[in-house]
């Protein structure tokens, strides 16, 4: 958990959440050491379908310049965030991969909306 920038959060995850999951799932101590937990969030900007390519390129250029600024990187880092400055094609690929990954998790676990 080296990437955890907040000691209280790390302590909660290791001391409260993971043991609770292990107990709930009736895991042995050795099984509980193999628990995998992923928690992340991300933000992105989307343009409406049919937005002219020249407008998309212009937006990408301006957004990239802002996200590359030292003060922006510093502000994000102070909150434990990392800037991944993806262009529209890479971001579309990322969104498709995330949808596929989490759809599989939901399907495999039999999770149903309530």
Secondary structure, 3 states (H helix, E strand, C coil): CCCCCCHHHHHHHHHHHHHHHHHHCCCCHHHHCCCCCCCCCCCCCCCCCCCCHHHHHHHHHHHHHHHHCHHHHHHHHHCCCCCCCCCHHHHHHHHHHHHHHHHHHHHHHCCCCC
